[in-house]
Amino acid sequence: MNILSILPSFSKIIPLTKSENNKPFHAGEIYFLWEGLTAGYGLVSVAETYLMNTEESEIHFLLESLVKETYMKRINLLEKILKKEGFTVPVRPASKLLQGKPGVGQEVKLNDDEIINNLIAWGQVTLNQDAKAVGAITRESVRKVFTDLLFDNMKNYDMIMDLAINRQTFMPAPPATAKNNSLNMDEVARLWEEIHFRHISVINLTVYLSNTKDQELIKLLKRALFEVALPQLDQIETMLKKEGFTVPTRPADRLEQGPPGQVSKINLSDNEILGVLLTAAQIAIMYHVRAYSLAIRKDVKNLFRDFTSTEVEDYQKLIQLTTQRHTLDNPPVVTSRHG
């Protein structure tokens, strides 16, 4: 199977718009662009090193596809964005493929299982780095770049994990119950962690709803509560109950405790509520991706992938609203020496 045939077309990645080019990048955006680029260099070097350490054709295909896609969808694109802003990008690492024939290019040999498990570790690092970038970058076109990379990398990661599971080279956490195909302890821990985050979401969202009369903000808060937090809580509880676990008691309903804007002596302003929601969404994206990268069962992986997709979509709406109201706190602007 061609790894590139299942991925979105490169032309779907949105370039920087003309109006955005008039604004300099802020420091956080440069940081993640640079980190994303140099991580790509490192991934290519490691993948090529692994390629030189195995004679197995299926792993060759996987590694060659990974290198090709990393150049096409990550390195070429991020180099272009940085160069447009006047930054000098690092010299690309020398290819390891010139050191000999695949499988005999290194004196220190890695076995095939070690290569696959190292690819899994690199995949987890890359997924978490891209999740951080999605939450940190406020320029829409650049955030779109990292969003595309995040979901593309999920597909690549699934292929590596499938290979590891089929060959029984991956060592997951022990089963959490005696059931066949039960959740493992790591999956239960991630689900338990997420259920507590959803509890906190429900508590905070109901408090925020009681602290504002802004109809536009109320609409966002109600969607977050009734279309995201509570339905996701249902899904997590159902999955845990099917495995025989007793789930924690849900938080008390606070919506009827008093009229909007008069619930407590200390009220949050609408801008403060937006700021808290942005931070919560950034954290949620990272936790969803982390949980996804550690899950083995398909239903658990799909659950956290869906959570990530919903969270990214809602984060986009929050960014748009805070931008419209000029309340988004960006890091200091930074330009190149020639910018």
Secondary structure as the mmCIF struct_conf table of DSSP 4:
data_model
#
loop_
_struct_conf.conf_type_id
_struct_conf.id
_struct_conf.beg_label_comp_id
_struct_conf.beg_label_asym_id
_struct_conf.beg_label_seq_id
_struct_conf.end_label_comp_id
_struct_conf.end_label_asym_id
_struct_conf.end_label_seq_id
TURN_TY1_P TURN_TY1_P1 ILE A 3 ILE A 6
BEND BEND1 LEU A 7 LEU A 7
HELX_LH_PP_P HELX_LH_PP_P1 PRO A 8 SER A 9
HELX_RH_3T_P HELX_RH_3T_P1 PHE A 10 LYS A 12
BEND BEND2 ILE A 13 ILE A 13
HELX_LH_PP_P HELX_LH_PP_P2 ILE A 14 THR A 17
HELX_RH_AL_P HELX_RH_AL_P1 LYS A 18 ASN A 21
TURN_TY1_P TURN_TY1_P2 ASN A 22 ASN A 22
BEND BEND3 LYS A 23 LYS A 23
HELX_LH_PP_P HELX_LH_PP_P3 PRO A 24 PHE A 25
STRN STRN1 HIS A 26 HIS A 26
HELX_RH_AL_P HELX_RH_AL_P2 ALA A 27 LEU A 51
TURN_TY1_P TURN_TY1_P3 MET A 52 ASN A 53
HELX_RH_AL_P HELX_RH_AL_P3 SER A 57 GLU A 69
HELX_RH_PI_P HELX_RH_PI_P1 THR A 70 ILE A 75
HELX_RH_AL_P HELX_RH_AL_P4 ASN A 76 LYS A 84
TURN_TY1_P TURN_TY1_P4 GLU A 85 GLY A 86
HELX_LH_PP_P HELX_LH_PP_P4 PHE A 87 SER A 95
HELX_RH_3T_P HELX_RH_3T_P2 LYS A 96 LEU A 98
BEND BEND4 GLN A 99 LYS A 101
TURN_TY1_P TURN_TY1_P5 PRO A 102 GLY A 103
BEND BEND5 VAL A 104 GLY A 105
BEND BEND6 GLU A 107 VAL A 108
HELX_RH_AL_P HELX_RH_AL_P5 ASP A 112 ALA A 136
BEND BEND7 ARG A 139 ARG A 139
HELX_RH_AL_P HELX_RH_AL_P6 GLU A 140 ASN A 166
TURN_TY1_P TURN_TY1_P6 ARG A 167 GLN A 168
HELX_LH_PP_P HELX_LH_PP_P5 PRO A 172 PRO A 174
STRN STRN2 PRO A 175 PRO A 175
BEND BEND8 ALA A 176 LYS A 179
TURN_TY1_P TURN_TY1_P7 ASN A 180 ASN A 181
HELX_LH_PP_P HELX_LH_PP_P6 SER A 182 LEU A 183
STRN STRN3 ASN A 184 ASN A 184
HELX_RH_AL_P HELX_RH_AL_P7 MET A 185 LEU A 209
TURN_TY1_P TURN_TY1_P8 SER A 210 ASN A 211
HELX_RH_AL_P HELX_RH_AL_P8 GLN A 215 LYS A 222
HELX_RH_PI_P HELX_RH_PI_P2 ARG A 223 ALA A 229
HELX_RH_AL_P HELX_RH_AL_P9 LEU A 230 LYS A 242
TURN_TY1_P TURN_TY1_P9 GLU A 243 GLY A 244
HELX_LH_PP_P HELX_LH_PP_P7 PHE A 245 ASP A 253
TURN_TY1_P TURN_TY1_P10 LEU A 255 GLU A 256
BEND BEND9 GLN A 257 GLY A 258
TURN_TY1_P TURN_TY1_P11 PRO A 260 GLY A 261
BEND BEND10 VAL A 263 ILE A 266
HELX_LH_PP_P HELX_LH_PP_P8 ASN A 267 SER A 269
HELX_RH_AL_P HELX_RH_AL_P10 ASP A 270 LEU A 294
BEND BEND11 ARG A 297 ARG A 297
HELX_RH_AL_P HELX_RH_AL_P11 LYS A 298 GLN A 324
TURN_TY1_P TURN_TY1_P12 ARG A 325 HIS A 326
HELX_LH_PP_P HELX_LH_PP_P9 ASN A 330 PRO A 332
STRN STRN4 VAL A 333 VAL A 333
TURN_TY1_P TURN_TY1_P13 ARG A 337 HIS A 338
#
